[in-house]
Every structure is written in structure tokens, then in C-alpha cells.
């Protein structure tokens, strides 16, 4: 990591001391700076390539998205991560105005590791991935191919299941527009490699979906991520894939496996892949129709699954998998009075702006446009096609 890689913005010196101690105990070499105010931070950002900014919001008032945007604008590092130390009741607000993650005050070292540690590891391994050699790429692709072949031998037609998972995952990731090319590649690898652990399942369970109602079906299903991680552990070209598959069966509400992590503690790629894996297995392994499978997934939105990826999955099904002619897609600036929504409109922070079936008025359109300027709409806007008959 670069010099001056972490900047604390905090007025409470006891919190600064605790952060310093936590970073010193963490294994990655990190250089740290500290300022008391946003104004001082903006000056520092012009000359130092900080990787992470940590803001103590318990004493500094961070109410508006413009403050976070200003920090990013002044930074010479375009991959800057900004983390809030905040009280539980304002966590959602912090995420909605642009913080990448939050850690709840007061915090212990374990929470530090799950939040800051993952950011440090991700940045460190992303830098490593930019030096990937042609030889390592060839080995990686060969390993992916062999994995698919082994799984197809053990579970007939499962290679088709994995192909579907990869295709849908990449479509959703590109629509989400928050994944780099490197992260898309890690997602592609993870969409196959997560299933290595299925090879150790008994014959009675080999064709079952991994989860039921959001939880691993049987106790031995917990071996899926455990065996996969153990298999990939000593293969350096899959360093970035391990955190994805390890957290695959964590639930958004914290009831999952193996660590009971919740929300933004779970890697973004894991949250996306989980929605797709469960959907495709419901369709391929439980013989549900795509429509039925996506409705089951939607029942657990924001409980088991990240709602944003459920919305995009639903759009994939109705737009790509089973195209329908009962709606059209419009841009935000094309909205007009009298249009009827065929799907609800939801923002990135989870606000449901307008329900499905609503007829738009001018005031509703203005509300959508105003809120979406700071809290973007997830996915596309679907308008019901009027029946001319």
C-alpha cells in the first residue's frame, strides 16, 4: 500500500488511539495520518494518495452527500474508500449519503477486522491483480474448466447450471455499475468455484438446491463453502475469490453461515452471487419456473438477500430470460404524466419511491427526479404498455 494510506478525521482522541491500536495489530503494513476537521482533510487529500478515510461521525456532523462527494473530488486516488464510525441509528443514513461502509460505535477489534480489514485486503489484492501474468491467467482458466468437468461428472448437467449462474451474475453486475473489470473477473471465477464443495455431498443431497428458505438445507451443506475455501487456499491466483465464496451463504440480516455477518459486512460480490445461485438452483435443481423462482427470492428480499440485486434479478427474468411485451423501458427524463409503472421504483439506499401499478403525476415525476439525483434508482424504469384494444 502507498504511504499515507489511511486518514483519520476525528476530534475524539480516545477513538484515534483505539483505531491506531487496531491498525497496529492488523497484519497489513499501513501508514496513518490524523486531522481534526473536514477542511484539514480536503487540504491533505490534494497532496497525499490516501487509500481509506475513516470519519468519526459521533462528534463530527456529516449530514449531506455533498461532503462525501467533496472528499472524493479532492482525492488524487480514484479508488478511495470512505468509512464512518457511527451510532447504530444513523447507519442507514451514512450509507445513503455515500459512505462505503460503517462500523458501529463503540467498536471492538473483531468488528474492526470485518470492516476495515476487508477493505485493506481488497485494495491490497486488487493491486496484486494488476500484475497478473499470461501464465497465471492460463492456469486460472484451466482450473475453471477442470472444475466444471468434475462437477458435470458428479452432477449431470451441472455445468449448464454454472454457465447460467455466470451469465446472470455478470449481467446484474454490469447493470449495477459498481464493479471494476477486475472485480467482474473475480465474480466470473467465483460463479464456478463456489460449487467445488458440492463434490463432497452425499448422493441423496447432490441434486438438491444448496439452500431452502434462505438457509443451508442440511448440516452437511455447510461443507460447501468450507471445502471450497480449503481447496483454493494455497492457490495465489484465487486469493481474491476466497472471501467471495467464504461469505456466499451469509444472510443479509445476519442469520447466515459461517460468521453471522450482515449487510455491508458481507462482500458485495458475495451478496450478488448468492441471489443468483439460489435463483438458478431453484430453477434447475428444484424444477421451479423462472417466474416462481424469482417470486420465492423476492419473499426474502432484505432478509436473506440484498434487495438491490433481487430487483435486478427480477428485471433480468422479465427482460432477458422470459421477455414480455406488456411493458417498455424508459429513461428518467422520458417519464410523463399518465404513465403506469409495471414494476416498483427503488433507490440504491432501499427507499421505495413509487409502487408497482402507480399512475405517474407531475409531482410524482418531480419527486423521482429529485431523489434520484442523490440516491440513484436501481435498475431500469418499466412502464406498462397500453392495450389499444
C-alpha positions in Angstrom: 0.0 0.0 0.0 1.1 3.6 -0.6 2.5 6.0 2.1 -0.2 8.0 3.9 -2.7 5.2 3.1 -5.2 5.9 5.9 -6.6 9.2 7.1 -8.5 9.6 10.3 -10.9 12.5 10.6 -11.7 12.6 14.3 -11.9 15.0 17.2 -12.2 12.3 19.9 -8.6 11.4 20.7 -9.6 8.2 22.5 -11.2 6.9 19.3 -8.0 7.8 17.4 -5.9 5.9 19.9 -8.2 2.9 19.6 -8.0 3.0 15.7 -4.2 3.3 15.9 -4.0 0.2 18.1 -6.3 -1.8 15.9 -4.3 -1.0 12.8 -1.1 -1.8 14.5 -2.5 -5.2 15.4 -3.6 -5.8 11.9 -1.1 -7.7 9.6 -1.0 -5.3 6.7 1.6 -2.5 6.7 -0.3 0.8 6.9 0.8 4.4 7.2 -1.7 6.6 9.1 -2.4 10.4 9.3 -4.9 12.2 11.5 -6.7 15.5 11.2 -9.4 17.2 13.2 -11.8 18.5 10.5 -13.1 18.1 7.0 -11.4 21.3 6.0 -8.0 19.9 7.0 -8.8 16.6 5.3 -9.5 18.4 2.0 -6.1 20.0 2.0 -4.3 16.8 2.8 -6.2 14.9 0.0 -4.7 17.2 -2.6 -1.1 16.0 -1.9 -1.5 12.5 -0.4 -2.9 9.4 -2.1 -4.9 8.1 0.8 -6.5 4.6 0.2 -9.0 4.9 3.1 -10.6 7.8 5.0 -12.2 7.0 8.4 -14.6 9.6 9.8 -15.8 9.7 13.4 -19.4 10.9 12.9 -20.2 10.6 16.6 -18.7 14.1 17.1 -18.4 15.5 13.5 -21.8 16.2 11.9 -21.9 14.6 8.4 -25.4 15.2 7.2 -25.1 15.7 3.5 -23.9 13.7 0.5 -22.0 16.8 -0.8 -19.5 16.4 2.0 -18.6 12.8 0.9 -18.6 13.9 -2.8 -16.2 16.7 -1.9 -13.8 14.3 -0.3 -13.8 12.1 -3.4 -13.4 15.1 -5.7 -10.4 16.4 -3.9 -8.7 13.0 -3.7 -5.9 12.1 -6.1 -6.9 8.4 -5.6 -10.0 7.5 -7.6 -10.4 4.2 -5.7 -10.8 5.9 -2.3 -12.8 4.1 0.4 -14.7 6.2 3.0 -15.8 4.6 6.2 -18.0 6.0 9.0 -17.7 5.4 12.7 -21.3 6.0 13.7 -24.1 5.1 16.1 -26.5 2.4 15.1 -29.4 4.7 14.5 -27.7 6.7 11.7 -26.0 3.7 9.9 -28.5 3.7 7.0 -28.2 7.4 6.6 -24.4 7.2 6.4 -24.7 4.5 3.6 -27.3 6.6 1.8 -25.1 9.7 1.6 -22.1 7.8 0.1 -20.1 6.1 2.8 -18.7 2.7 1.6 -19.1 1.1 5.0 -19.8 1.7 8.6 -18.6 0.5 11.9 -20.9 0.9 14.9 -19.7 2.9 17.9 -18.4 1.7 20.4 -16.5 -1.0 18.4 -14.2 -3.9 19.3 -11.3 -5.3 17.4 -13.5 -8.1 15.8 -15.7 -5.5 14.1 -12.6 -3.6 13.0 -11.3 -6.7 11.3 -14.6 -7.5 9.5 -15.0 -3.9 8.2 -11.6 -2.2 7.8 -9.7 -5.4 7.4 -11.7 -6.5 4.3 -11.2 -3.1 2.7 -7.4 -3.3 3.2 -7.2 -6.8 1.9 -9.4 -6.0 -1.1 -7.2 -3.0 -2.0 -4.0 -4.9 -1.5 -5.1 -7.9 -3.6 -6.5 -5.6 -6.3 -3.1 -4.0 -6.7 -1.6 -7.5 -7.0 -4.1 -8.5 -9.6 -2.9 -5.7 -12.0 0.4 -7.6 -12.4 -1.2 -10.9 -13.4 0.9 -12.8 -15.9 -0.3 -14.6 -19.0 0.9 -17.9 -17.4 -1.3 -17.3 -14.3 -4.3 -16.4 -16.5 -3.8 -19.7 -18.4 -3.6 -21.7 -15.2 -6.7 -20.0 -13.8 -8.8 -20.7 -17.0 -7.6 -24.3 -17.0 -8.6 -24.7 -13.3 -12.1 -23.3 -14.0 -12.5 -25.8 -17.0 -11.4 -28.8 -14.9 -13.7 -27.7 -12.0 -16.7 -27.6 -14.4 -15.8 -31.0 -15.9 -15.5 -32.7 -12.5 -18.8 -31.2 -11.3 -20.5 -32.4 -14.5 -19.3 -35.9 -13.9 -20.6 -35.9 -10.3 -23.8 -33.9 -11.1 -25.0 -34.4 -14.6 -25.8 -31.2 -16.4 -24.5 -29.1 -13.5 -22.0 -27.4 -15.9 -25.1 -25.8 -17.6 -26.2 -24.6 -14.1 -22.9 -23.0 -13.6 -23.0 -21.4 -17.0 -26.4 -19.8 -16.2 -25.0 -18.6 -12.8 -22.1 -16.9 -14.6 -24.2 -15.3 -17.3 -26.8 -13.9 -14.9 -24.3 -12.7 -12.4 -22.3 -10.8 -14.9 -25.5 -9.2 -16.4 -26.6 -8.0 -13.0 -23.1 -6.7 -12.1 -22.9 -4.7 -15.3 -26.3 -3.2 -14.7 -25.4 -2.4 -11.1 -22.4 -0.3 -12.5 -20.3 -0.6 -9.3 -17.9 -3.3 -10.3 -14.5 -2.8 -11.9 -13.2 -5.0 -14.6 -11.0 -6.8 -12.1 -14.0 -7.4 -9.8 -16.1 -8.7 -12.7 -13.3 -11.3 -13.4 -13.3 -12.4 -9.8 -17.1 -12.7 -9.9 -16.8 -14.9 -13.0 -14.3 -17.2 -11.3 -16.4 -17.4 -8.1 -19.6 -18.2 -10.1 -18.0 -21.6 -10.9 -15.6 -22.2 -8.0 -18.1 -21.8 -5.2 -19.5 -25.2 -6.2 -16.3 -27.2 -5.5 -17.7 -28.1 -2.1 -20.7 -29.8 -3.7 -18.3 -32.7 -4.7 -18.3 -34.0 -1.1 -22.0 -34.1 -0.6 -23.8 -37.5 -0.3 -25.7 -38.8 -3.2 -29.0 -38.1 -1.5 -28.2 -34.3 -1.5 -26.1 -33.9 -4.6 -29.1 -32.6 -6.7 -30.8 -30.5 -4.0 -30.5 -26.7 -4.0 -27.9 -25.7 -1.5 -30.4 -23.6 0.5 -34.1 -23.7 1.4 -35.9 -20.6 2.6 -32.5 -18.8 2.8 -30.7 -21.4 4.9 -28.4 -24.3 4.0 -30.7 -27.3 3.6 -28.8 -29.8 5.8 -25.9 -29.6 8.3 -23.6 -31.2 5.8 -24.3 -28.4 3.3 -22.1 -26.2 5.4 -19.2 -28.1 3.9 -19.8 -26.4 0.5 -18.0 -23.1 1.4 -15.6 -24.8 3.9 -14.3 -27.3 1.3 -14.2 -24.7 -1.4 -12.1 -22.3 0.7 -9.7 -25.2 1.7 -9.3 -26.2 -1.9 -8.5 -22.6 -3.1 -6.4 -21.7 -0.1 -2.9 -22.4 -1.5 -3.6 -21.1 -5.0 -2.4 -17.5 -5.1 -4.3 -16.7 -8.3 -7.6 -17.2 -6.5 -6.7 -15.0 -3.5 -9.5 -12.6 -4.4 -12.1 -15.3 -4.9 -11.7 -16.8 -1.4 -13.5 -14.0 0.5 -16.4 -14.2 -2.0 -17.1 -17.9 -1.7 -16.4 -18.0 2.0 -19.2 -15.4 2.6 -21.6 -16.8 0.0 -24.1 -18.2 2.5 -24.1 -15.3 4.9 -27.6 -13.8 5.1 -28.3 -10.1 4.8 -30.0 -10.0 8.2 -27.0 -11.7 10.0 -28.6 -15.2 10.3 -26.3 -17.0 7.8 -23.1 -19.1 7.7 -20.3 -19.2 8.8 -19.9 -15.9 10.7 -23.3 -14.4 11.0 -22.2 -11.3 9.2 -24.9 -8.9 8.0 -25.5 -6.2 5.4 -22.4 -4.4 4.4 -20.1 -6.7 6.4 -20.7 -9.2 3.5 -18.6 -8.6 0.4 -20.7 -7.0 -2.4 -19.8 -9.8 -4.8 -20.9 -12.4 -2.4 -24.3 -10.7 -2.0 -24.8 -10.6 -5.7 -23.7 -14.2 -6.3 -25.9 -15.5 -3.5 -29.1 -14.1 -5.1 -28.1 -15.8 -8.5 -27.0 -19.1 -7.0 -30.3 -19.6 -5.1 -32.4 -18.5 -8.1 -30.6 -20.8 -10.6 -30.7 -23.8 -8.2 -34.4 -23.2 -7.6 -34.9 -23.3 -11.3 -32.5 -26.1 -12.3 -32.5 -28.3 -9.2 -35.9 -27.7 -7.7 -37.6 -27.5 -11.1 -39.3 -24.2 -10.4 -40.3 -22.0 -13.3 -38.2 -18.8 -13.6 -41.3 -16.8 -12.5 -41.8 -18.9 -9.4 -38.2 -19.0 -8.5 -37.8 -15.2 -8.6 -41.0 -14.8 -6.6 -39.5 -17.0 -3.9 -36.3 -15.0 -3.9 -38.4 -11.7 -3.6 -40.1 -13.0 -0.4 -36.7 -12.8 1.3 -35.5 -9.5 0.0 -33.6 -7.5 2.6 -33.8 -10.5 4.9 -31.7 -13.1 3.2 -30.7 -11.1 0.1 -29.5 -7.6 -0.7 -32.7 -6.0 -2.1 -30.8 -4.2 -4.9 -29.7 -7.5 -6.5 -33.2 -9.0 -6.1 -34.6 -6.1 -8.1 -32.0 -6.6 -10.9 -32.6 -10.3 -10.9 -36.4 -9.7 -11.4 -35.5 -7.4 -14.3 -33.3 -10.0 -15.8 -36.0 -12.6 -15.7 -38.7 -10.3 -17.3 -36.3 -8.7 -19.8 -33.8 -11.4 -20.9 -35.0 -14.8 -19.7 -38.7 -14.6 -20.4 -39.2 -11.4 -22.4 -42.7 -9.9 -22.1 -44.4 -7.4 -24.3 -46.6 -5.9 -21.6 -44.1 -3.2 -20.7 -41.5 -0.9 -22.2 -38.3 0.6 -20.7 -38.0 4.4 -20.4 -35.3 6.7 -19.1 -35.8 9.0 -16.2 -36.1 12.1 -18.4 -38.7 10.3 -20.5 -41.3 10.0 -17.7 -44.6 11.6 -18.5 -47.9 12.1 -16.6 -50.3 9.2 -17.1 -47.6 6.5 -17.5 -48.3 3.4 -15.4 -45.5 1.6 -13.7 -45.3 -2.2 -14.2 -42.5 -2.5 -11.6 -41.9 -0.5 -8.4 -39.1 2.1 -8.4 -36.5 1.6 -5.6 -33.4 3.6 -4.9 -29.9 2.4 -4.1 -30.4 3.0 -0.3 -33.6 0.9 -0.4 -36.2 3.7 -0.5 -39.3 2.5 -2.4 -40.2 5.7 -4.3 -43.3 4.5 -6.2 -45.1 1.1 -6.0 -45.9 -1.1 -8.9 -49.1 -0.2 -10.7 -49.0 3.5 -9.9 -50.0 6.1 -12.5 -47.5 8.9 -12.6 -48.4 12.5 -11.9 -46.2 15.5 -12.4 -45.5 15.9 -8.7 -44.5 12.2 -8.6 -42.2 12.6 -11.5 -40.5 15.6 -9.9 -40.1 13.6 -6.7 -38.5 10.7 -8.5 -36.1 13.0 -10.4 -35.2 15.0 -7.2 -34.4 12.0 -5.0 -32.6 10.0 -7.8 -30.1 12.9 -8.2 -28.6 11.9 -4.8 -29.9 8.4 -4.4 -29.9 6.7 -7.8 -32.6 4.3 -8.9 -31.7 0.7 -9.0 -32.1 -0.9 -12.5 -34.5 0.3 -15.2 -37.9 2.0 -15.1 -40.7 -0.2 -16.6 -43.8 1.3 -18.0 -46.9 -0.8 -18.7 -47.8 -0.9 -22.4 -51.3 0.4 -23.1 -53.7 -2.1 -24.6 -55.0 -0.4 -27.8 -58.0 -2.7 -27.9 
